[in-house]
Amino acid sequence: MDQLMAIRAFTRVVETGNFTRAADSLNMPNATLSKLVKSLEAHLGVRLLQRTTRRVMTTPEGREYYEKASRILIDLEDIDTSFIVSRNKPHGHLHIHVGGSTARDVLIPALPDFLSRYPDIRLDLGVADRPVDLISGNIDCVIRGGPLDDSSLIARHIGNASLITCTTPEYLKMFGIPAYPEELSNGHKLISYLSPLTGRAFPFRFQRDGEKKEIKPDHRIGVNESNAHLAAAIAGMGIIQTFTYSIKQELKQGALVEILHEWRPPVYPFHVVYPQNRHVTHRLRVFIAWLVEVFPEAVKG
């Protein structure tokens, strides 16, 4: 038995929760991976995994072994990296997940610079507003906006984006221009951004000179994807709050106009997030460093 490979196979099954996904991530046949895990269990004399028809779970012994073995693998990768980083250019495959409008308006326009700096890195972009499981999805990092509530992840702040309240000129001609946030609750048609996770509408938020207001909209239409959310506003369906970076062209061309100028929403923090129990590869380190460099400029309003 190749014990190191067996340990890698076992830890990937735990992290992905599935033999097939684990085998795919290690680029080996499912049967080979299964044999490695069984050999490791025979070597240790304990059952590490409890297999059912629907899922794979660790036994108490398996959980303890995973925690100790994963630390060893991280230490080993750190040792290897310390010897090769100084001599080799970063290379390999990065799996990155990002929301729709952030991908379209921020990340993708900037990526030619990254790819020119690091031609040996290959990128796979998962683009969706719905949160993803970094471990089971074998994702290296996520660019995530808003507050963070998962303590199992490491997050690095990469910048703040400004938000804007806007609608079409035609809408304002029909319904009038609100002067205060409270007026949005009196006959105005609001387009809510719905949480892709819970389906609940995010409130419209405002602040001025330290004073904060929050309007919970009785919305005309709700949308759970950022590009479609913007499209609904351009189509004249009502008022939205969205990122300034997403509507630069629409504002310049007059397709959308800002309202409630003195009541701008609070800035929105963005982070790059990755699992704390996963080794940070050289390619991921340079990607994070690049994001810290370019993201603040890319999200300027």
N, C-alpha and C positions, 0 to 999 in steps of 0.2 A: 504493500500500500504506500502510495505517495502521501504521507501524512499532511504535508503543507497544502497540497492540492485538495485533500479531503476536508481540511479545515476551511479552506476558501469556499468549497462547495457548500458545506454546512452553513456557514455564515451568510452566504447569499440566499439560501433557502429561507433562513430566518428573516432576512431583510426584505425579501420580495414576497414572502408568504406563499410561495408557489414554486414547485419543482421546475415547471416549464419555463417560467420567467427567469429563474435562477440559471438554468442551463443556457438560455439565450444570452444572458448577460455575460456568461463566461465562454460563450462560443463553443459549447460542447454538446454532444447528444444527451438527451434526457436520461437515457439508460445508463450512460457513463456517470453522470452526476449522481443518480440514485445508488449506483454501485459504490461510489466513493463514500457517500453518507453511511450506507450500511456497513462498509468496512471500518469506518471510524467508530461506529457504535459497537461493533464486535471487538475492536481494539481496546475500547474503554470499558467494555462490559456493562454498559448502561444504555437505556433507550433515551435518545436525545430529542426525537420528534414524535409527536402523536399524529398519525395520518388518518384522515377521514375522507369520505367521498367528496366533500365540499371544500375543506381547508386543511392546512398544515399548522400545527401549534407545537410550541416547545414544551417539553416536560420540565418539571422543576430543575432536574439535572441539566437539561438542555439549555435553559435560560442561564444558569450559572456558568456553564461551559462557554456559551456564546459571549457573555460579558468579558470573560478572561481571554478568550481566543481573539475576539475582535480587537482588543487592546494590543495584543501581540502582533497582529497583522498591520495595525497602524504604525507601531514602532518599527517593524521591518520595512515598511514602505518609506518611512522617514529616513531610515538608514540608507536605503537604496537611492532615494532622491538626493540626499546630501552629497553623494558621490557623482551623480550624473548631471545634475542641474547646471553645474558650472561649465560643463563641456558640451551639452546638447541643447539645441533649441527646443522650446516646448512643442510637443506634437501629440497627436492622438485625437480622440473623439470626445466632444463635449455635448451633453444633453442639457438644454436650457429651456425653461418654461417662462412665458411672459404673457401678459394680458393683451387683448386685441389692439386697442388704440395705442398702447405703449410700444407694441411691436411695430405697428404701421408708421407712427409718427416720430418715434425716438430711437429705438434700437436698430431697426433695419436700415434707415438712412445713414446711421453712423457705422454700420458693420463693415463697409468696404475698407475703412481705415484699420480696423482690427485685423481683417483678413490679409491686408497688405503687410502688416507688421509681423503676423504669425502665419505664414502660408502653409505650415505643416499641421495646423489645427483644423479639424473638420467639425462643423457645427450641425446639430439637429435642433430646430426650434419647435417647441410645442406652443401653439398660440391658442389661448382660450382664457376667458375671464374666470372660469371655475377653478377653485383651488385644487391642487393635486397632491398626492402622496409621494414625496420625494424618494422614500425608501422603496416602496413596492414598484414605483414607476422607473426606478433606476435613473433618476434625474440628478444631475450634478448640482444645479442651483436654480433658483426661481427669483425673478425680479418681481417684487411684491410691494404694492402700495397700501398705505393705511396702517393702523395699529397692529402690532404683532402680539399674539397670545399663545404661541406654542413654545414652551420652554425647552423642548427637545431639539430646537433648531438654533443655529448660530446666524445672527443677522448683522450685516454691516450697512450702515447708513450711506447712501450714495447720492442723495440730493432731495430737494423739496420742489414740488410742482405747484404752480398757482392754479386756482379754479376761477371760473367766471360764470355769471348768470346771464343767459342770452336767449334770444329768439329771433324770428324773422321780422323785417320791417312791416310786412303785410299783417302779421299778427298784431303788432302794436297799433296799426291804423284801425284795426277792427275792435280791439279790446282795451286800448289805452296803455299808457306807460305807468307802471307802478312806481311810487315814490318811496315806499317803505316796505320792508319784508312782509309785514302783516297783511298788506293788500293782496298778496298772492293767494290768500285763503278766501278772497271775496270775488268769486266769479272768474278768476284766471284759470287757464287750462295748463296743467303741469305735466311734464313727462318725467316720470321717476326712473331712476336706475335701480333695478331690483338686484338684491344680493343673489348671485348665482348659487350660493350654498343654501340659503334659507328661503329665498323668494320674497323676502320683506323689502319694502321700499326704503332706501336711504333718505333721511330727512334733508331738506335744504338748509344749509348752515350759513350764517352771516356773522360778521364782526365789524365793529367800527369804534375806534378809540377805546379799545379794551372791553366794550360792551358786546355781548354775544347773544344771538337769537337763533332759534331753531324752529323751522316750520315742518311739521309732519304732513306731507301732502296727501290730499284726497285726489289722487292723480287721475288724469284722463286716460293715460296709457302708461304702462310700465314695460321696461325692456331690460333684459338681463345680460346684454352684450354691448360693449362700449361703442363699437362702430355702428351698430344698428340704433343705439340710443341717440347718437349724433344725427344719423340719417332721419330719424323721426322729427328732430327739430328743424332740419333743413327743409323737410317736407311741409313745414308750417303747422305741425300738430300742437305746438305749445312752447312752454318755457322749460329750459333745462339748466342744470349746473354741470359743467364739464371742464376738462383740463384746457387751459389756454393754449397749450402746445398743439392740441388737436384741431383748433379752429383758426389758426393763423390766416390761412388763405380765405376762409369764409368771411372773417372780419375785414380783411383787406379789400375783398371784392364787394362787400356790403350784403352778402347773402344772409349773414347773421349780425346782430348788433348787441352790444352789452347793455344791460339794464342794471339798476341799483349799483352804480359805480362806487358810491361811498360805502357800500356794504359788501365788500369782497368776502368770499368764504375764506376760512383759515387755510394756510398752506397745507399741502398733503405730502407726508414723508414717504420716500421710497427706500427700500432696502434690497440688497441681494442676500438671499437666504440659502443655507445649505445644512445638511445633517451634521450634528456635532460628533457623531461616532464614525464618520467617514473620513478617510484620508483626503486631505486637500492636495490634489495633484499640482504639478508645475503649471499645466495648462489652465487649471481653474484659478490658480493664484494670479496669473497674468491677465486672465479675463476679468477678475474682480478688480485688479489694479486699474485696468483700462476703463471699466465702468465708473470707478471713482473719479477718474480724470475727465471723461467726456459727458457723463450723464447730466451734471448741473448745467452745462451750456446747452445741451440738447433739449432740456425741458423749459428753458426760459420762455416767458410769454412775449 
